[in-house]
C-alpha cells in the first residue's frame, strides 16, 4: 500500500481539510507506517494500532494544539501517542523512533508544543487535566458556551486499563466537581499490558457484552426516569443532538463520580465517532465517552497476541504472522526461571506484579502456581500493601516491579512494610538506564528512596548466577524489606564458568585482585562487568582490583577500610543516579568510620535527564561505559594529590555528550 495522504499532514489543520471518506484511508496509512517502523526499532505497537481511528476523530473535531485557545489533550498512558505525533507534524521523525534525537515513544514537550506533559506512568491524565481545566477557568481561557465559546476545551485520553489506577480514581472523584466542559475518553480495549485485573475490569467486560453497538434506543424520558441526577441528564437531553442522546448509558460506574457516560461506542467507526464528538464537544459538564477498541487493530498477529505485541522487540512480518528477532537471554527471563525454582522448593513463597506479568518474567511462574501468584493490575501501592499483609500472615512475599514504578508505592513501603519490620522482597526489573523508553522509565532512584529504611537490605545482580543467589539470600532475610535490582538487558556470561558464591550480608565479591593494586573499582550490579572490560582496555597500564559490591546497604566497610588504609584509590560505579546512590552509601560509610574520603571517586548517572536511545548509548552518555571507566581510572591515578575528587569526576563528565535539546 502506498503512503500518499500521511506525508501531507503537517498539522491538524491539514487533517481537517480532508473529506471524511478519506479518513479510513489515512488510518490504514498510519497503521502501516507504525507497524513498519516498530518492526525495525521496537516500540509500542498494539496500543497504538488500536487507537488510530479514535485519535483521528479527536483531532478532526477538536482544535487540539498550542495555538491561542487551542484545546488541551492529555494522555494516560503515554505509549498511545504515535498517531497523535503523526497528525501534528512529526512524520519525518518516525524513522528514528525511540532513538537519540528522534521521536520519543511518549509525549514529550521538548519535541513539540502539541505535547503538554512528558508522561509514561499510568493514572495521571485525569488529575493533570482537572488542573488545566481549573487553570484555564481562572485565567479566562477556558471554554464556556456563553461567555467564551472559543475557549480551550479539555480532553483526557485514558487507555490500557489505567482507569483502575488509584490516582485515576482520585482524579475522577475531583473531575465530577467541575462546572465546565471536561471530556474523558476511555479507550477500552479490554486489555492492560496483560489482561486487566480486578472488579472494575470485570465491570467493563460486562458493559462491553451487554451494551456494545446496541441498536434499540430508549426514549429520553425513560432513561431520565431511571437515572440518579436526572436533572443533569435531562439538561443533556435538551441540549445535545439525537446521536448523543441515544448513546447515553444507564446507571454507569462513572456516574457515581458525577460524570455522564456516553457509550460504549465503536471506537473504529470514524464517521459515528465524529458525529458523537461534534455533539458532545460543547457540553459544559464532565462527561465520559466510552469507546470500545481492539488492541492491535489492523494486523492479525497483533490482534491475536496483543500482550506479546504490546511493546515488542524488532520483528519480521510473514504473511499474517510476525516473528520477533531473537536476542540474548534477558534478566527478565532469568528471573522468571529462578522464581519458579524457588517456589518449587518453598511453598511459603508467594509473588505478585502490578500489570507486568510478562514484563517482569512472572508469567513464567503463574501457570504453575496460580494460587500463589497474582497480577493486581496497575496499582503498585495496593500490591505493596497486599504483600505486607501476606508477610504478616507468615508467608514469604516477592513483589516483581519495574524500578521506575516502585516509587509509586514508596509510602506503603515506608508505613506498612519497613515500619512494621516485615520481610517484603522487591525484585526491581528495568533498573538503571532502559534504552528506548527514555527518561520516563529510567530506574535511577530506587537506591535513593529505599536506603532510608532501617533494616532494609539492598542488593544488585551482575549476571544470572548472582541473580539466583540474591533471591535465595532475600528468601532467608526476615528482618525487614529487601530488594534486588537488575537491568533491561541480556545476562552476561563472563563468569559463567565460575561458581557463584552465596550472598553474605554486606560482603563484596572479588572479581580481580592484585597484591599491590594501584586502584580498586567497587562496582554495583552489571557495572561490575563493565569494570572488568575497562581493566582490559587499560592494557596492564595499572594494577586495578575489581569487586562486585553486591550490597548498597550495608556496604562492605571492611573491604573499603582495607583499601583506603593502604592508600588505594577506590572508584565506585553504578547504573543509578549518582545523587544518594551506591557511591553515596560508600562515601557516608567512609565518613562514619573516619576514613579518608579524598581517595573515593563516584561514578553514576549524572543529575541530568537522559532521553531515548540505545542502552549502550545512554551508558556512554552517562560516562558508565568501559571506555569512560578506564579514562576515570587514568585520571584518578594521574592527578595531583591536591586535586579534589569532584574535579576529577567533572573532568570525565565534560567529555560526555549532553542531550540535544
C-alpha positions as CSV (number, residue, x, y, z in Angstrom):
1,X,0.0,0.0,0.0
2,X,1.4,3.4,-1.0
3,X,1.5,6.1,1.7
4,X,0.0,9.2,0.0
5,X,-2.0,11.1,2.5
6,X,0.1,10.9,5.7
7,X,3.2,12.8,4.4
8,X,0.9,15.7,3.6
9,X,-0.4,16.1,7.2
10,X,1.8,18.7,8.7
11,X,-0.7,19.8,11.4
12,X,-4.4,19.1,12.4
13,X,-5.3,21.8,10.0
14,X,-4.3,19.6,7.1
15,X,-6.3,16.8,8.6
16,X,-9.5,18.9,8.9
17,X,-9.2,19.7,5.2
18,X,-9.7,16.1,4.3
19,X,-13.2,14.8,3.5
20,X,-14.5,12.3,6.0
21,X,-14.5,9.5,3.4
22,X,-10.7,9.9,3.1
23,X,-10.1,9.3,6.8
24,X,-10.2,5.4,6.7
25,X,-7.5,5.5,4.1
26,X,-5.4,7.8,6.3
27,X,-6.0,5.4,9.2
28,X,-4.6,2.5,7.1
29,X,-1.6,4.5,6.1
30,X,-0.9,5.4,9.7
31,X,-1.2,1.8,10.8
32,X,1.2,0.7,8.1
33,X,3.7,3.4,9.0
34,X,3.6,2.5,12.7
35,X,3.9,-1.2,12.1
36,X,6.7,-0.8,9.5
37,X,8.7,1.3,11.9
38,X,8.2,-0.7,15.1
39,X,9.2,-3.8,13.2
40,X,12.6,-2.2,12.8
41,X,13.1,-0.3,16.0
42,X,10.8,-1.9,18.5
43,X,8.2,0.1,20.4
44,X,4.6,0.1,21.5
45,X,2.7,-1.5,18.6
46,X,-0.6,-3.0,19.7
47,X,-1.8,0.0,21.8
48,X,-1.1,2.5,19.0
49,X,-2.7,0.4,16.3
50,X,-5.9,0.2,18.4
51,X,-6.2,4.0,18.9
52,X,-5.6,5.2,15.4
53,X,-9.3,5.8,14.4
54,X,-10.1,7.4,17.8
55,X,-7.2,9.7,17.6
56,X,-8.0,10.9,14.1
57,X,-11.6,11.6,15.1
58,X,-10.4,13.7,18.1
59,X,-8.1,15.8,16.1
60,X,-10.7,16.1,13.3
61,X,-13.3,17.5,15.7
62,X,-11.4,19.4,18.4
63,X,-8.9,22.2,17.8
64,X,-6.1,20.5,19.7
65,X,-2.8,22.4,19.8
66,X,-0.6,25.1,21.3
67,X,-2.3,27.9,19.3
68,X,-4.3,30.6,21.2
69,X,-7.4,28.9,22.6
70,X,-6.2,25.5,21.4
71,X,-7.9,22.6,23.1
72,X,-5.9,20.5,25.7
73,X,-5.2,16.8,25.1
74,X,-3.6,14.7,27.8
75,X,-2.5,11.1,27.5
76,X,-2.9,8.3,30.0
77,X,-0.9,6.2,29.3
78,X,1.6,7.9,27.1
79,X,2.5,5.0,24.9
80,X,-0.7,5.5,22.9
81,X,0.6,8.7,21.3
82,X,2.2,7.7,18.0
83,X,-0.9,8.7,15.9
84,X,-1.1,12.0,17.7
85,X,2.5,12.7,16.8
86,X,2.0,11.8,13.1
87,X,-1.0,14.1,13.0
88,X,1.0,17.0,14.5
89,X,3.8,17.3,12.0
90,X,6.2,14.6,13.2
91,X,6.0,12.1,10.3
92,X,9.6,12.9,9.4
93,X,10.8,11.9,12.9
94,X,9.2,8.4,12.7
95,X,12.3,6.7,11.1
96,X,14.2,7.5,14.3
97,X,11.5,6.3,16.7
98,X,13.0,5.8,20.3
99,X,16.4,6.8,19.1
100,X,18.6,9.7,20.1
101,X,17.4,12.9,18.5
102,X,14.4,11.0,17.1
103,X,10.8,10.6,18.0
104,X,10.2,9.7,21.7
105,X,7.8,6.8,22.3
106,X,5.9,9.0,24.8
107,X,4.6,12.6,24.7
108,X,7.5,15.0,25.1
109,X,7.1,18.8,25.3
110,X,10.8,19.1,24.2
111,X,9.7,17.6,20.9
112,X,6.6,19.5,20.2
113,X,4.3,22.1,21.8
114,X,1.4,19.7,20.9
115,X,2.6,17.6,23.8
116,X,1.7,19.0,27.2
117,X,3.5,16.6,29.6
118,X,6.3,14.1,29.3
119,X,4.4,11.2,30.6
120,X,5.0,7.4,30.8
121,X,3.4,6.3,34.1
122,X,-0.3,5.4,34.3
123,X,-3.0,7.2,36.2
124,X,-2.0,10.9,35.8
125,X,-4.1,12.3,32.9
126,X,-7.4,12.9,34.6
127,X,-5.7,14.8,37.5
128,X,-3.5,16.9,35.3
129,X,-6.4,17.6,33.0
130,X,-8.5,18.8,36.0
131,X,-5.7,21.1,36.9
132,X,-5.5,22.5,33.4
133,X,-9.3,22.9,33.3
134,X,-9.4,24.8,36.5
135,X,-6.4,26.9,35.5
136,X,-8.0,27.9,32.2
137,X,-11.1,28.8,34.0
138,X,-9.2,31.1,36.4
139,X,-7.2,32.8,33.6
140,X,-10.3,33.3,31.4
141,X,-9.1,30.9,28.7
142,X,-11.4,28.0,29.4
143,X,-14.4,27.1,27.1
144,X,-17.7,28.5,28.2
145,X,-20.7,28.1,25.8
146,X,-21.9,31.6,26.6
147,X,-19.0,33.6,27.9
148,X,-16.1,32.2,25.9
149,X,-17.3,29.8,23.1
150,X,-13.8,30.0,21.5
151,X,-12.0,29.0,24.7
152,X,-10.0,25.9,25.5
153,X,-11.7,22.6,25.9
154,X,-10.0,19.8,27.9
155,X,-9.8,16.1,26.9
156,X,-8.1,13.3,28.8
157,X,-7.5,10.1,26.8
158,X,-7.3,7.1,29.1
159,X,-6.4,3.6,28.0
160,X,-4.8,0.2,28.7
161,X,-6.8,-0.2,31.9
162,X,-5.1,2.7,33.6
163,X,-8.5,3.9,34.7
164,X,-8.3,1.4,37.6
165,X,-5.2,3.1,38.9
166,X,-5.7,4.8,42.3
167,X,-4.6,8.2,41.1
168,X,-7.1,7.9,38.2
169,X,-9.9,7.3,40.7
170,X,-8.8,10.3,42.7
171,X,-8.9,12.4,39.5
172,X,-12.3,11.2,38.6
173,X,-13.6,12.0,42.1
174,X,-12.4,15.6,41.6
175,X,-13.4,15.9,38.0
176,X,-17.0,15.4,38.9
177,X,-17.0,18.7,40.8
178,X,-16.0,20.7,37.7
179,X,-18.6,23.1,36.4
180,X,-17.4,23.3,32.9
181,X,-16.7,21.2,29.8
182,X,-14.4,18.2,30.6
183,X,-14.2,15.1,28.5
184,X,-12.6,11.8,29.5
185,X,-12.2,9.5,26.5
186,X,-12.0,5.9,27.7
187,X,-10.1,3.8,25.2
188,X,-11.5,0.5,26.3
189,X,-9.6,-2.3,24.5
190,X,-10.2,-5.0,27.1
191,X,-6.5,-5.1,27.8
192,X,-3.9,-3.5,30.1
193,X,-0.4,-4.6,29.1
194,X,-1.7,-8.0,30.0
195,X,-5.3,-9.0,30.8
196,X,-6.7,-6.3,33.1
197,X,-7.4,-7.4,36.7
198,X,-10.0,-6.6,39.4
199,X,-13.6,-5.9,39.8
200,X,-13.6,-2.7,37.7
201,X,-12.1,-4.6,34.8
202,X,-14.9,-7.2,35.2
203,X,-17.5,-4.4,35.2
204,X,-16.2,-3.1,31.8
205,X,-16.3,-6.7,30.4
206,X,-20.0,-6.9,31.3
207,X,-20.6,-3.5,29.8
208,X,-19.0,-4.4,26.5
209,X,-21.0,-7.6,26.3
210,X,-24.4,-6.1,27.2
211,X,-24.3,-2.6,25.6
212,X,-21.8,-2.5,22.7
213,X,-23.3,-1.3,19.5
214,X,-26.9,-1.6,20.7
215,X,-29.4,-0.8,18.1
216,X,-32.6,-0.4,20.2
217,X,-33.0,3.2,21.5
218,X,-34.9,4.2,24.6
219,X,-37.0,7.3,24.8
220,X,-35.3,10.1,26.6
221,X,-38.0,10.2,29.3
222,X,-37.5,6.5,30.1
223,X,-33.7,7.0,30.6
224,X,-34.1,10.1,32.7
225,X,-36.6,8.5,35.0
226,X,-34.2,5.6,35.8
227,X,-31.0,7.6,36.4
228,X,-29.9,9.4,39.6
229,X,-29.1,13.0,38.9
230,X,-31.9,13.1,36.4
231,X,-31.9,16.9,36.2
232,X,-28.4,16.9,34.7
233,X,-29.3,14.0,32.3
234,X,-32.5,15.9,31.4
235,X,-30.5,19.0,30.7
236,X,-28.2,17.0,28.5
237,X,-31.1,15.6,26.5
238,X,-32.4,19.1,25.9
239,X,-29.0,20.4,24.8
240,X,-27.5,17.6,22.8
241,X,-28.4,16.0,19.5
242,X,-30.2,12.8,18.8
243,X,-27.0,10.8,18.3
244,X,-25.6,11.6,21.7
245,X,-28.9,11.1,23.4
246,X,-29.2,7.6,22.0
247,X,-25.7,6.8,23.3
248,X,-26.2,7.9,26.9
249,X,-25.5,4.9,29.2
250,X,-27.7,4.0,32.1
251,X,-26.6,3.8,35.7
252,X,-22.9,3.7,35.0
253,X,-19.9,3.4,37.3
254,X,-18.7,6.9,36.2
255,X,-22.0,8.4,37.1
256,X,-21.2,7.8,40.8
257,X,-18.3,10.2,40.3
258,X,-20.6,12.8,38.8
259,X,-19.6,12.2,35.1
260,X,-22.2,11.5,32.5
261,X,-21.3,8.5,30.3
262,X,-21.8,8.2,26.5
263,X,-21.3,4.8,25.1
264,X,-19.9,2.3,24.7
265,X,-19.5,3.2,21.1
266,X,-17.4,1.6,18.3
267,X,-14.0,3.2,18.5
268,X,-13.2,2.2,14.9
269,X,-16.3,3.7,13.2
270,X,-14.9,7.2,12.5
271,X,-18.0,8.6,10.9
272,X,-20.0,7.8,14.0
273,X,-17.2,8.9,16.3
274,X,-17.0,12.3,14.6
275,X,-20.8,12.7,14.8
276,X,-20.9,12.0,18.5
277,X,-17.8,14.2,19.3
278,X,-19.4,17.1,17.4
279,X,-22.5,16.8,19.5
280,X,-20.8,16.5,22.9
281,X,-17.8,18.8,22.4
282,X,-19.6,21.9,23.7
283,X,-21.5,20.3,26.6
284,X,-20.4,22.1,29.8
285,X,-20.4,19.3,32.2
286,X,-17.9,16.5,33.0
287,X,-18.5,13.6,30.6
288,X,-17.0,10.2,29.6
289,X,-17.0,8.9,26.1
290,X,-16.6,5.1,26.4
291,X,-15.1,3.8,23.2
292,X,-14.6,0.1,22.6
293,X,-11.5,-0.6,20.5
294,X,-9.4,-3.6,19.5
295,X,-5.8,-3.6,20.6
296,X,-3.6,-4.3,17.7
297,X,-6.3,-3.3,15.2
298,X,-5.5,-3.9,11.5
299,X,-2.9,-6.6,11.9
300,X,-4.0,-10.2,12.7
301,X,-0.8,-11.1,14.6
302,X,-1.1,-8.1,16.9
303,X,-4.9,-8.5,17.5
304,X,-4.4,-12.2,18.2
305,X,-1.5,-11.7,20.7
306,X,-1.8,-8.1,22.0
307,X,0.3,-8.9,25.0
308,X,3.4,-10.1,23.0
309,X,3.0,-7.2,20.6
310,X,2.3,-4.6,23.3
311,X,5.9,-3.4,23.2
312,X,7.8,-5.9,21.0
313,X,11.4,-6.0,20.0
314,X,12.0,-5.7,16.3
315,X,10.2,-8.3,14.3
316,X,9.7,-9.7,10.8
317,X,6.2,-9.9,9.3
318,X,5.5,-13.1,7.4
319,X,2.0,-13.1,5.9
320,X,-0.5,-12.9,8.8
321,X,2.2,-13.7,11.4
322,X,5.2,-12.0,12.8
323,X,8.4,-13.4,14.2
324,X,10.3,-11.5,16.9
325,X,14.0,-11.1,16.3
326,X,16.0,-13.2,18.8
327,X,18.3,-11.7,21.3
328,X,20.3,-12.8,24.3
329,X,18.8,-14.3,27.4
330,X,17.3,-11.4,29.4
331,X,17.5,-10.8,33.1
332,X,13.7,-10.8,33.0
333,X,13.7,-14.4,31.7
334,X,16.4,-15.4,34.1
335,X,14.3,-14.0,37.0
336,X,11.2,-15.9,35.9
337,X,13.1,-19.2,35.9
338,X,14.8,-18.5,39.2
339,X,11.4,-17.7,40.8
340,X,9.9,-20.9,39.5
341,X,12.7,-22.9,41.1
342,X,12.4,-21.1,44.4
343,X,8.6,-21.6,44.6
344,X,9.1,-25.3,43.8
345,X,11.4,-25.5,46.8
346,X,9.5,-23.4,49.3
347,X,5.7,-23.5,49.5
348,X,5.6,-20.4,51.6
349,X,6.9,-18.2,48.8
350,X,4.2,-16.1,47.1
351,X,4.6,-13.5,44.3
352,X,2.8,-10.6,42.6
353,X,3.2,-8.0,40.0
354,X,1.3,-4.8,39.1
355,X,0.1,-5.3,35.5
356,X,3.5,-6.6,34.3
357,X,3.5,-10.4,34.4
358,X,5.3,-10.6,31.0
359,X,7.5,-7.6,31.6
360,X,8.8,-8.9,34.9
361,X,9.0,-12.6,33.9
362,X,6.4,-13.6,36.4
363,X,4.3,-15.0,33.6
364,X,6.7,-18.0,33.6
365,X,5.6,-18.8,37.2
366,X,1.9,-18.0,37.2
367,X,0.6,-21.1,35.3
368,X,2.4,-23.5,37.7
369,X,1.4,-21.6,40.8
370,X,-2.0,-20.0,40.1
371,X,-2.9,-19.9,43.8
372,X,0.4,-18.3,44.9
373,X,0.8,-15.6,42.3
374,X,-1.2,-12.5,41.4
375,X,-1.4,-9.7,38.9
376,X,-3.1,-6.8,40.8
377,X,-3.4,-4.6,37.7
378,X,-1.9,-1.1,37.6
379,X,-1.8,-0.4,41.3
380,X,1.6,-0.7,42.8
381,X,0.5,0.8,46.1
382,X,-2.1,-1.9,46.6
383,X,0.4,-4.6,45.6
384,X,2.9,-3.4,48.2
385,X,0.3,-3.4,50.9
386,X,-1.1,-6.8,49.8
387,X,2.4,-8.2,50.1
388,X,2.8,-6.7,53.6
389,X,-0.4,-8.4,54.6
390,X,0.9,-11.7,53.3
391,X,4.2,-11.2,55.1
392,X,2.3,-10.6,58.3
393,X,0.5,-13.9,57.8
394,X,3.8,-15.7,57.8
395,X,4.3,-16.1,54.0
396,X,7.4,-15.1,52.1
397,X,6.2,-12.5,49.5
398,X,8.1,-11.3,46.4
399,X,6.9,-8.2,44.5
400,X,8.2,-8.1,40.9
401,X,8.1,-4.5,39.7
402,X,9.9,-2.1,37.4
403,X,12.4,0.1,39.2
404,X,10.7,3.2,37.7
405,X,7.3,2.1,39.3
406,X,8.5,1.3,42.8
407,X,8.4,4.9,43.9
408,X,4.7,4.8,43.3
409,X,4.5,2.6,46.3
410,X,7.0,4.5,48.5
411,X,4.6,5.4,51.2
412,X,3.4,1.8,51.5
413,X,7.0,0.5,51.6
414,X,7.5,3.0,54.5
415,X,4.4,2.6,56.5
416,X,3.1,-0.9,56.0
417,X,6.4,-2.7,55.3
418,X,9.6,-1.1,56.7
419,X,8.0,0.5,59.8
420,X,6.4,-2.9,60.7
421,X,9.7,-4.7,60.1
422,X,8.0,-7.0,57.6
423,X,10.1,-9.0,55.1
424,X,8.7,-8.0,51.8
425,X,11.1,-8.7,48.9
426,X,11.3,-6.4,45.9
427,X,12.6,-7.6,42.6
428,X,13.4,-4.4,40.6
429,X,13.5,-5.1,36.8
430,X,14.5,-2.3,34.4
431,X,16.9,-0.8,37.0
432,X,19.2,1.9,35.6
433,X,19.1,3.2,32.1
434,X,16.4,1.5,30.0
435,X,17.1,2.4,26.4
436,X,14.2,3.3,24.0
437,X,11.6,4.2,26.7
438,X,13.9,7.0,27.8
439,X,13.6,9.4,30.7
440,X,10.0,8.4,31.8
441,X,11.2,4.9,32.6
442,X,14.8,5.1,33.8
443,X,15.2,3.3,37.1
444,X,17.6,5.9,38.6
445,X,16.3,6.4,42.2
446,X,15.4,3.1,43.8
447,X,18.6,3.1,46.0
448,X,17.9,6.7,47.0
449,X,14.4,6.0,48.2
450,X,14.8,2.6,49.7
451,X,18.1,3.0,51.6
452,X,16.4,5.3,54.1
453,X,14.6,2.5,55.8
454,X,16.0,0.9,58.9
455,X,16.9,-2.8,58.4
456,X,16.4,-2.6,54.6
457,X,18.9,-4.6,52.6
458,X,19.7,-3.5,49.1
459,X,21.3,-5.9,46.6
460,X,22.2,-5.9,42.9
461,X,22.8,-8.8,40.4
462,X,25.6,-8.7,37.9
463,X,24.6,-11.8,36.0
464,X,22.2,-14.8,36.1
465,X,24.0,-16.8,38.8
466,X,24.3,-13.8,41.1
467,X,20.6,-13.1,40.5
468,X,19.7,-16.6,41.6
469,X,21.9,-16.2,44.7
470,X,20.5,-12.8,45.6
471,X,16.9,-14.2,45.5
472,X,18.0,-17.0,47.8
473,X,19.5,-14.5,50.2
474,X,16.3,-12.5,50.2
475,X,14.2,-15.6,50.8
476,X,16.0,-16.1,54.1
477,X,16.2,-12.5,55.2
478,X,13.4,-11.8,57.6
479,X,14.3,-8.6,59.4
480,X,12.7,-6.1,57.1
481,X,12.4,-5.0,53.5
482,X,14.9,-6.3,50.9
483,X,15.4,-5.7,47.2
484,X,17.5,-6.8,44.2
485,X,18.0,-4.6,41.1
486,X,18.8,-5.7,37.6
487,X,18.6,-4.0,34.2
488,X,16.6,-4.4,31.0
489,X,19.5,-6.2,29.3
490,X,20.9,-9.6,28.4
491,X,22.7,-11.5,31.1
492,X,26.5,-11.5,30.6
493,X,28.4,-14.8,30.7
494,X,31.8,-13.6,31.5
495,X,31.8,-15.5,34.8
496,X,29.5,-18.4,33.7
497,X,32.3,-20.9,34.1
498,X,32.9,-19.9,37.7
499,X,30.9,-21.0,40.7
500,X,28.9,-18.0,42.1
501,X,29.3,-17.8,45.9
502,X,26.2,-17.2,48.0
503,X,25.5,-13.7,49.1
504,X,26.8,-12.9,52.6
505,X,25.4,-9.9,54.4
506,X,27.3,-6.8,53.4
507,X,30.2,-8.6,51.7
508,X,31.5,-7.8,48.2
509,X,32.8,-10.5,45.8
510,X,36.3,-10.1,44.5
511,X,36.5,-10.5,40.7
512,X,40.1,-9.4,40.1
513,X,42.7,-8.8,42.8
514,X,46.4,-7.8,42.7
515,X,48.8,-8.0,45.7
516,X,49.9,-4.4,45.2
517,X,47.0,-2.7,43.5
518,X,47.2,0.8,42.1
519,X,43.4,1.3,42.3
520,X,40.2,-0.6,43.1
521,X,36.9,-0.4,41.3
522,X,33.9,-1.2,43.6
523,X,31.0,-1.8,41.1
524,X,27.4,-2.3,41.8
525,X,25.4,-4.8,39.7
526,X,26.1,-5.1,36.0
527,X,28.6,-2.3,36.2
528,X,31.0,-5.0,37.5
529,X,31.1,-6.5,34.0
530,X,31.8,-3.0,32.5
531,X,34.6,-2.5,35.1
532,X,36.2,-5.8,34.0
533,X,36.0,-4.7,30.4
534,X,37.5,-1.3,31.4
535,X,40.5,-3.1,33.0
536,X,41.1,-4.9,29.7
537,X,41.2,-1.5,27.9
538,X,43.9,-0.3,30.4
539,X,46.1,-3.0,28.9
540,X,48.2,-3.5,32.0
541,X,48.9,0.2,32.5
542,X,47.9,-0.2,36.1
543,X,47.1,-2.9,38.5
544,X,43.4,-2.5,39.2
545,X,41.3,-4.6,41.6
546,X,37.6,-5.1,40.7
547,X,34.9,-6.1,43.2
548,X,31.2,-6.9,42.7
549,X,29.9,-4.9,45.6
550,X,26.6,-6.9,45.8
551,X,25.2,-4.7,48.6
552,X,24.5,-1.0,48.7
553,X,23.1,-1.4,52.2
554,X,25.1,-2.5,54.1
555,X,28.3,-1.8,52.2
556,X,31.4,-3.9,52.7
557,X,33.1,-1.5,55.1
558,X,35.9,-4.0,56.0
559,X,37.0,-4.1,52.3
560,X,36.7,-0.4,52.0
561,X,38.7,0.2,55.1
562,X,41.4,-2.2,54.0
563,X,41.7,-0.4,50.6
564,X,41.8,3.1,51.9
565,X,44.2,2.3,54.8
566,X,46.6,1.0,52.1
567,X,46.1,4.3,50.2
568,X,44.5,2.6,47.3
569,X,42.1,4.9,45.5
570,X,38.5,3.5,45.3
571,X,36.2,4.2,42.3
572,X,32.5,3.3,42.8
573,X,30.5,2.6,39.6
574,X,26.7,2.2,39.4
575,X,23.9,2.3,36.9
576,X,21.9,4.6,39.2
577,X,21.7,8.3,40.0
578,X,25.0,9.5,41.4
579,X,22.9,11.5,43.9
580,X,22.3,9.4,47.0
581,X,23.1,6.1,45.2
582,X,25.6,3.3,45.9
583,X,28.6,5.7,45.8
584,X,26.9,7.9,48.4
585,X,26.4,4.9,50.6
586,X,30.2,4.2,50.4
587,X,31.1,7.8,50.9
588,X,28.9,8.1,54.0
589,X,30.3,4.8,55.4
590,X,33.8,6.2,55.0
591,X,32.9,9.3,56.8
592,X,31.2,7.4,59.6
593,X,34.4,5.3,60.1
594,X,36.8,8.3,59.8
595,X,38.3,7.0,56.5
596,X,39.9,9.4,54.0
597,X,37.2,10.2,51.6
598,X,39.6,12.0,49.3
599,X,40.6,8.6,48.0
600,X,37.0,7.9,46.8
601,X,35.6,8.7,43.3
602,X,32.0,8.2,42.5
603,X,30.6,7.3,39.0
604,X,26.9,7.1,38.3
605,X,24.1,8.6,36.2
606,X,24.7,12.4,36.3
607,X,22.0,14.7,37.7
608,X,20.5,15.4,34.2
609,X,17.8,13.8,32.1
610,X,19.0,11.2,29.6
611,X,16.5,10.7,26.8
612,X,15.6,7.9,24.5
613,X,18.2,5.9,22.7
614,X,20.0,2.6,22.9
615,X,21.0,1.4,26.4
616,X,24.7,1.2,25.4
617,X,24.5,4.8,24.0
618,X,22.9,6.0,27.2
619,X,25.6,4.4,29.3
620,X,28.2,6.1,27.2
621,X,26.3,9.4,27.6
622,X,26.3,8.9,31.4
623,X,30.1,8.1,31.3
624,X,29.4,4.5,32.5
625,X,30.7,2.5,29.6
626,X,34.1,0.7,29.8
627,X,36.0,3.4,27.9
628,X,34.9,6.1,30.3
629,X,35.5,3.9,33.4
630,X,39.1,3.3,32.1
631,X,39.5,7.0,31.5
632,X,38.4,7.7,35.0
633,X,41.0,5.3,36.4
634,X,43.7,7.0,34.4
635,X,42.6,10.5,35.6
636,X,42.4,9.4,39.3
637,X,45.9,7.8,39.2
638,X,47.5,10.6,37.2
639,X,46.0,13.5,39.1
640,X,47.9,15.7,41.5
641,X,47.2,14.8,45.2
642,X,45.8,18.3,45.8
643,X,43.1,18.0,43.1
644,X,39.6,17.5,44.7
645,X,37.9,14.2,43.7
646,X,34.9,16.1,42.4
647,X,37.1,17.9,39.8
648,X,38.3,14.5,38.5
649,X,34.8,13.3,38.1
650,X,33.8,16.5,36.3
651,X,36.8,16.3,34.0
652,X,35.5,12.9,32.7
653,X,31.8,14.0,32.5
654,X,32.8,17.1,30.5
655,X,33.8,14.7,27.7
656,X,30.4,13.0,27.8
657,X,27.9,14.2,25.2
658,X,24.9,16.0,26.7
659,X,21.3,15.6,25.3
660,X,20.4,17.7,22.3
661,X,17.5,20.0,23.3
